[in-house]
């Protein structure tokens, strides 16, 4: 004779069945209309995921990208999710897969080294759109974008070259990829345009954000008589603070960090993703986005120059503003009009020649007057 199951077990089974049904219906991020309301329409919520290699309050690269996420989160029918401190390894693939499981149909892998993991995940999920920040490759459902921040690095270099009394500038750099080399050269050439005798000494840290190494590199440059320091780091604040403590001037990067250097701050090359990120999301939702390698210039509002500090005199501001107007208008490649020589004296950009974006983003050299060696 078969024994009947206890009543509590039937109730528990019912709970599990309801939970499984709810998960199946809600996993894609869609908010179905209430069946009791009599409405036949359904409101669809689009989930957008963001990966950051550091923290969203780093005062630099990740904070600038997070400001773009905040703008996306304010869009009607859109919600955002994000993950911080995502390494540029296979771990990034795991994080993206998890976001897709949470219903993300659009993903922004924001760090340079997130590109290959994103390409791998994109192959497995053709219905998900990926927007990679800074890459040089695209696929059927992955596009890359970046801004020509070297334009404003050139302008920041003009401020540094004008302010320096020793004609010795310093640059703390993470890795020797083409984008960082491009910024070093643009900054130096900008400084050289107003101070022909200027040199720029470079220190590579081998890390996107190591506060201790950044501060140590800054102190090393200060000991060499350098009186203006800048950087290409994800977290620029340690460099700025170390420069301020040493009583020298600094040029920021990514965002306006004036508050960390009220005395020595000159300006900074900064990002503004608050318009582009929502625009890309809109294109993906409307199925109008065509994956490509895209670059946005000063005229597009993606890159800009932070407010000037007290040590930038009025005549220098006028000179920089004039160059900025030219770059935003008739001559976007003002920073790299030839002749430009490398450290060995070789002409890498001929006289009167304007390079292409492809050329600039593939450089493997440092300009004449830059002191330092590119690591292997």
ROSEPA-841582 format. One record per atom (N, C-alpha, C, O): x, y, z; residue in one letter. Coordinates in steps of 0.2 Angstrom, whole numbers, plus 5000, padded with zeros to 4 digits. Layout:
# residues N
XYZa...
//
This chain:
# residues 376
500449945000x500050005000x500450065000x500950075004x500350114995x500850174995x500650225000x500050235001x501150255003x500950305008x500950375005x501250385000x500450415007x500350475004x500950525007x501150515013x501150575003x501650625005x501350675010x500750685009x501750695014x501550745019x501350815016x501550825010x500850845019x500550905016x501150965015x501150995010x501550965020x502151015019x502551005013x502751055010x502650945011x503050935005x502650954999x503050984994x502050944998x501650974993x501751044992x501751074987x501651084998x501751154998x502351174996x502451224992x502951144998x503551164996x503751154989x504051194986x503451104986x503551084979x503151144975x503451164970x502651164978x502251224974x502651284974x502651324969x503051304980x503451364980x504051354975x504151404972x504351294975x504851294970x504651304963x504951334959x504051274961x503751284954x503651354953x503751374947x503351394958x503251464956x503951504956x503951544951x504451484960x505051524959x505351504953x505651554949x505351444950x505651424944x505351464938x505651484933x504651474938x504251504933x504451574933x504551604928x504551604939x504751684940x505451694937x505551744933x505851644938x506551654935x506551654928x506851684925x506151604925x506151594918x505851654915x506051674909x505351684918x505051744915x505451804915x505451854911x505851814921x506151874922x506951874920x507251924921x507151824918x507951814917x508151864912x508751884912x507751884907x507951924901x507951994903x508052044898x507652014909x507652084910x507052124908x506952184908x506552084905x505952114903x505452124909x505352074913x505052174909x504552194914x503852184910x503652224907x503552124911x502952104908x502352144911x502452164917x501952174907x501352204910x500952164914x500852104914x500652194919x500152164924x499552134921x499252164917x499452064921x498952034918x498252054920x497752054917x498252084927x497552104929x497452174927x496852194927x497852204923x497752274921x497352274915x497052324913x497352224911x497052214905x497452244899x497152244893x498052264900x498452294895x498752244891x499052194894x498752244884x499052194880x499852214878x500152174875x500052274880x500752294878x501152274884x500952274890x501852264882x502352254887x502852304887x503152324881x503152324893x503652374893x504352334893x504352294898x504752354889x505452314889x505952354892x506052414890x506352324897x506952354900x507552324897x507652264896x507952374894x508652344892x509152354897x509252404900x509552294898x510052294903x510752304900x510852274895x511152354902x511752374899x512252354905x512252384910x512752314903x513352304908x513952344906x514152354901x514352354912x514952394911x515452354915x515352344921x516052344912x516652314916x517152374917x517352414912x517452374923x517952424925x518552384927x518552344931x519152404925x519752374927x519952394934x520352364937x519752454936x519852484943x519152494946x518652464945x519252544951x518652564954x518352634951x518652664948x517652634952x517352694949x517452764952x517152814950x517852764957x517952824961x518752834961x518952864966x519052814956x519852814956x520052884954x520652894954x519652934952x519853004951x520153004944x520553044942x520052954940x520352944933x519952914928x519352924927x520252864924x519952824919x519352794920x518852804916x519252754925x518652724927x518152764929x517552754928x518352824933x517852864935x517452904929x516852914929x517952924924x517652954918x517152904914x516652934912x517352844914x516852794911x516252784915x515752784912x516352784921x515752774925x515252834925x514652834925x515452894924x515052954922x514652944916x514052964916x514952904911x514552884905x514052834907x513452844904x514152784911x513652744914x513052774917x512552754916x513252824921x512752864925x512252894920x511652894921x512552924915x512052954909x511652904906x511052914905x511952844905x511552784902x510952764907x510452754905x511152764913x510652734918x510052784919x509452764921x510052844916x509552894916x509052884910x508552924910x509252844905x508852834899x508252794901x508252754905x507652814898x507052784899x507052714897x507352694891x506852664901x506852594899x507552554899x507552504896x507952584902x508652564903x508852554910x508752594914x509152494912x509552494918x510252464917x510352434912x510652484922x511352464921x511652424927x511352434932x512052384925x512452344930x513152354929x513352364923x513652344934x514352354933x514752304937x514452284943x515352294935x515852264939x516452294940x516752324934x516752304945x517352344946x517952294947x517852234949x518552324946x519152284947x519152214943x519452164946x518952224937x518952164933x519652164929x519752204925x520052104930x520652104927x520652094919x520152074917x521152104916x521252104909x521452024907x521852014903x521051984909x521151914908x520551874907x520051904905x520551804907x519951764906x519451784911x518851764910x519651814917x519151824922x518651874919x518051874921x518851924914x518351964911x517851934907x517251954907x518051874904x517551834900x516951804905x516451804904x517251784911x516751754916x516251814918x515651794919x516551874919x516051924921x515551944916x514951954918x515751944910x515351964904x514751904904x514251924902x514951844904x514551794904x513951794909x513451784908x514251814915x513751824921x513251884920x512651874921x513551934917x513051994915x512551974910x511951994910x512751934905x512251904900x511751864903x511151864902x511951824908x511451784912x510951824916x510451804917x511251884918x510751934921x510351974917x509952014919x510351964910x509951994905x510252044901x509952084897x510952054902x511252114898x511252094891x511452044889x511052144887x511052134879x511552184876x511652184870x511852224880x512352274878x512852274884x512652284889x513452274881x514052274886x514552314884x514752314878x514852354889x515452404888x516052374892x516052384898x516452334889x517152324892x517552384891x517752394885x517752414896x518052484896x518752484896x519052544894x519152434898x519852434898x520152414892x519852364888x520752434890x521152414884x521152344883x521052314878x521352304889x521552234889x520852194889x520952134889x520352224890x519652184889x519452164882x518952134881x519852194877x519652184870x519552104868x519052084866x520152074869x520152004867x519651954871x519251914868x519551964878x519051924881x518351944878x517951904878x518252014877x517552034874x517451994867x516951974866x517951994863x517951964856x517751894857x517351864853x518051854862x517851784863x517151774865x516751734863x516951814870x516251814872x515751834867x515151804866x515951884863x515451904857x515351854852x514751844849x515851804851x515751754846x515151704849x514751674845x515151694855x514651654858x513951684859x513451644859x513951744859x513251784860x513151834854x513251894855x512951804848x512851854843x512351904844x512251954840x511851894848x511351934849x511451994855x511052034856x512051994857x512252044862x512752094858x513152074855x512652154860x513052204857x513652224862x513452244867x514252234859x514852254863x515152314861x515252324855x515252364865x515552424864x516252424868x516252434874x516852414865x517452414868x517752484868x517752514862x518052504873x518352574874x519152564872x519452544876x519252594866x519952604865x520352554860x520852554858x519952504858x520252444854x520352464847x520052514844x520652424843x520852434836x520552374832x520652374826x520052334835x519752284831x519052284832x518752304837x518652254827x517952244828x517752174825x518152144822x517052164827x516852094824x516052114822x515852164822x515752054821x515052064819x514552094824x514152134822x514752084830x514352124835x514752154841x514552164846x515352174839x515752214843x516152264840x516452254835x516052324842x516352384839x516752424845x516652404850x517252464842x517652494847x517652574846x517552594840x517752604851x517752684851x518252714855x518552674860x518452774854x518952804858x518952884856x518652894850x519252924860x519252994858x520053014857x520452974859x520153064853x520753084851x521053134857x521153194856x521153094862x521353134868x522053164867x522253204871x522453144862x523153164861x523053244859x523553274860x522453264856x522353334854x522453374861x522753424861x522053354866x522053394872x522753384876x522953424880x523053324875x523753314878x524253364875x524653394879x524153384869x524553434866x524453504869x524953534871x523853514870x523653584873x523853584881x524153634883x523853524884x524053524891x524853534891x525053564896x525153504886x525853514886x526053584885x526553604887x525653624881x525853694880x525853734887x526253774888x525353714891x525253744898x525853724902x526153764906x526053654902x526653634905x527353664903x527753694907x527453674896x528053704894x528053774896x528653804897x527553814896x527553884898x527653894905x527953944907x527453844909x527453854916x528153834919x528353864924x528453784916x529053754918x529653814919x529753844914x530053814924x530553854925x531253824924x531753854922x531253754924x531853714923x531853684916x532353664914x531353694912x531253664906x531253584906x531453554901x531153554912x531153484913x530453464915x530253484921x530153424911x529453394912x529553324914x530053284912x529053294917x529053224919x528353184917x527853224917x528453124915x527853084913x527853014916x528252974914x527353004920x527252934923x526752894919x526252914919x527052844916x526652804912x526552734914x526952704917x525952704912x525852634914x526152584910x526652554912x525952574904x526252524899x526452564892x526152614891x526952534889x527152564882x526652544876x526952524871x526052544877x525652534871x525552594867x525752654869x525352594861x525352644856x524952704859x525152764858x524452694862x524052754865x524452794870x524352854870x524752764874x525152794879x525752834876x525952894878x526152804871x526652834868x526452894864x526752944863x525852884861x525552944857x525353004862x525553064860x525152994868x525053044873x525653074875x525753134876x526153034876x526853064878x527053114873x527253164874x527053084867x527353124861x526953194860x527253244859x526253184860x525853244860x525953294865x526053354864x526053274871x526153314877x526853354876x526853414877x527353314874x528053344873x528053394867x528353444868x527753374862x527753424856x527353484858x527553534855x526853484862x526453544864x526853584868x526953644867x527253554873x527753594877x528253624873x528453684874x528553584868x529053604864x528853664859x529253704857x528253674858x527953724853x528053794857x528053844853x528053794863x528053854867x528753864870x528953914873x529153804871x529753804874x530253754871x530253694873x530553774866x530953734861x531453694865x531653634863x531753714871x532253674874x532053624879x532353594883x531353614880x531053574885x531253504884x531253484878x531253464889x531353394889x530753364893x530553394898x530653294891x530053264895x530353194897x530453154892x530453184903x530753114906x530153074908x529753094911x530253014905x529652964906x529852904910x530452884910x529452884915x529452824919x528952784918x528352804918x529052714916x528552664915x528452624922x528952604924x527852614924x527652584930x527452514929x527552474934x527252494923x527052424922x526352404926x526252344927x525952454927x525352444931x524852504929x525052564929x524252484928x523752544927x523552584933x523452644933x523652554939x523452584945x523852554951x523652504954x524452584952x524852564958x525052624962x525552654960x524652644967x524752714970x525452714973x525752774972x525752664976x526452664979x526952674973x527352724974x526852644968x527352654962x527252714959x527752744957x526652744958x526552814955x526852864959x527152904957x526752864966x527052904970x527852904970x528252954970x528152844970x528852834970x529152864963x529652894963x528752844958x528952874951x529052954951x529452984949x528552984954x528453054955x529053084959x529353124957x529253054964x529753074969x530453064965x530853104966x530453014961x531053004957x531153064952x531753084951x530653084949x530653134944x530853204947x531153244945x530553214953x530653274957x531353284958x531653334958x531653224960x532453224962x532853244956x533453264957x532553244950x532953254944x532853324942x533153344937x532553364946x532453434945x531853454940x531853514938x531453404939x530853414935x530353454939x530253444945x530053504936x529553544940x528853544938x528353584940x528653504932x527953494930x527953414929x528353384925x527453384932x527353314931x526653294928x526153324931x526553254924x525953224921x525953154921x526453124923x525453114919x525453044919x524853014914x524453054912x525052954912x524452914909x524352854913x524652794912x523952864918x523852814923x523052804924x522752854923x522752754926x522052744927x521852794933x521352824933x522352784938x522152824944x522752884945x523252864948x522652944942x523152994942x523253034949x523753064950x522753024954x522753064960x523453054964x523653104966x523752994965x524352984968x524953024965x525353054969x524953034959x525453074956x525353144957x525753184959x524753164956x524553234957x524653254965x524953314966x524453214969x524653234976x525353234978x525553274982x525753184975x526453184977x526753244974x527253274977x526553264968x526853324965x526653394969x527053434971x526053394972x525853444976x526253444983x526453504985x526353394985x526753384992x527453404991x527753434995x527753394985x528453414983x528453484981x529053514980x527853524980x527953594979x528053604971x528253664970x527853554967x527953564960x527253564957x526753554960x527253584950x526653584946x526453514943x526853474942x525753514942x525553444939x525053464934x524653514934x524953414929x524453414924x524053344925x524353294925x523453344925x523053284927x522853254920x523153264915x522453204921x522253164916x521553124917x521453104923x521153114912x520453084913x519953124915x519453134912x519953154921x519453194924x519753264927x520353264928x519353304929x519553364933x519753354940x519253344944x520353344942x520653334949x520953394952x521353384956x520653454950x520953514953x520953514961x521453534964x520453484964x520453484971x521053454975x521153464981x521353404971x521953374974x522553414974x523053394977x522553464970x523153504969x523053584968x523153604963x522753614973x522453684973x523053734971x522853784968x523653714973x524253764971x524553744965x524753794961x524753684963x525153664957x524753644951x525053634946x524053644952x523753614946x523753664940x523653724941x523853634934x523853674928x523253664924x522853714922x523153604922x522553584918x522553514917x522953474920x522153484913x522153414911x521753394905x521353434903x521953344901x521653314896x521053264899x521253224902x520453284897x519953244901x519453214896x519353234890x519053164898x518553134894x517853154896x517753184901x517353154891x516653164893x516253114889x516153124883x516053064892x515653004889x514953014890x514552964888x514753064893x514053074895x513553074889x512953074890x513753094883x513353104877x513453034873x512953014870x514053014872x514252964867x513952894870x513652854866x514052884876x513752814879x513052804877x512852754875x512652854879x511852854878x511752844871x511252814869x512152884866x511952874859x512152804857x511752784852x512652774859x512852704857x512352664859x512152614855x512052664865x511552624868x510952634863x510552584862x510752694862x510152704858x510252674851x509752644848x510852674848x510952644841x510852564842x510552534838x511052534847x511052464848x510252444849x510052394846x509952484853x509252464854x508852474848x508352434847x508952524844x508652534838x508852494832x508652494826x509352454833x509652404828x509952444822x509952424817x510252504824x510552544818x511252544819x511652574815x511552514824x512252514825x512652464821x512452414820x513152494817x513552444813x514252444816x514652494816x514452384819x515152384822x515652404818x515752384812x516152444821x516652474817x517152504823x517052504829x517752524820x518252554824x518152634823x518252664818x517852664829x517652734828x518152774833x518352754838x518352834830x518652884834x518352954834x518052974828x518352984839x517953054840x518453104842x518853094847x518353164838x518853214839x518653264844x518053264847x519053314845x518953374850x518253404848x517853424852x518153414841x517453444839x516853404841x516353434841x516953334843x516353294844x516253304852x515653274854x516653334856x516453344863x516653284867x516453284873x516953234865x517153174869x517753194873x517853164878x518253234870x518853254874x518853324875x518553364871x519153344880x519153424882x519753434886x520153394888x519853504888x520353524892x520053544899x519553584899x520253524905x519953544911x520153614913x520553644909x519753644917x519953714919x520653724921x520953684924x520853784919x521553804921x521653824928x521253844932x522253804931x522453824938x522753894938x522853924933x522853914944x523053984945x523754004942x523954064942x524153954941x524853964938x524853964931x525453974928x524353964927x524253974920x524154044919x523554064920x524554094916x524454164915x523954174909x523854124905x523654234909x523154244904x523454244897x523054214893x524054264896x524254264889x524354184886x524254174881x524554144891x524654074889x523954044888x523854004883x523454054892x522754034891x522554054884x522254014881x522654114882x522454144875x522754094870x522454084865x523454084871x523854044866x523553974865x523453954860x523353944871x523153874871x522453874868x522253834864x522053924870x521353924867x521253934860x520853914856x521753974857x521853984850x521953914846x521653904841x522453884849x522653814846x522053764847x521953724842x521753774853x521153724853x520553744848x520253694845x520453804847x519953824842x520153794835x519753774831x520853804833x521053774827x520953694827x520753674821x521153664832x521053594832x520353564831x520253514828x519953604834x519153584834x518853604827x518353594826x519253644823x518953664817x519353644811x519353584809x519853684808x520153674802x520653624802x520853594797x521053614808x521653574808x521653534814x522053544819x521253474814x521253434820x521953394821x522053374827x522353394816x523053364817x523653414818x524153394817x523453464821x523953524822x524553494827x525053514826x524353444831x524853424836x525453384832x525953384835x525253354826x525753314823x525953334816x526053284812x525953394815x526153414808x526853414808x527253434812x527153384802x527853374802x528253434801x527953484799x528953434802x529353374803x529353354810x529353404815x529253294812x529353264818x529853214818x529853174814x530353214823x530853164823x530853124829x530553144834x531053064829x531053024835x531753034839x532153074837x531752994844x532353004849x533052994845x533553024847x533052954840x533652944836x533752994831x534352994828x533353044830x533453094825x533153074818x533253114814x532853024818x532453004812x531853034811x531453044815x531753064805x531153094803x530553044802x530553004798x530053044807x529552994807x528853024804x528452994802x528853094804x528353134800x528653184796x528953234799x528553184790x528953224785x528653294786x528053304788x529053344784x528853414784x528153424780x528053404775x527653464784x527053474780x526553424780x526053424777x526753364782x526353304782x525853294788x526053304794x525253274787x524753264792x524653184793x524453154788x524853154798x524753084799x524053064799x523553104800x523853004798x523252974799x523152944806x523652934810x522552934808x522352904814x522652834815x522952824820x522652794810x522952734810x523752734811x523952694815x524052784808x524752794809x524852814817x525352784820x524552854819x524652884826x524552824831x524852824836x524052784830x523852734835x524252674834x524052624837x524752674830x525152614829x525952634830x526352594829x526052694833x526752714834x527052674839x526752654844x527752664838x528152624843x528752664844x529352644846x528752734844x529352774845x529152834850x528552854851x529652864853x529652924857x529952984853x530452974850x529653044854x529853104850x530553124852x530753114858x530953164848x531553194850x531453244856x530953284856x531853234861x531753274867x531453234873x531453264878x531153174871x530853134877x531453094879x531853064875x531553094886x532053054889x531752994892x531352994896x532052934890x531852874893x531852814887x531852834881x531752754889x531752704885x531152664885x530852644890x530852644879x530252604879x530452534881x530852494878x530152504886x530252434889x530052384883x529652394879x530352334883x530252274879x529652244881x529352194877x
//
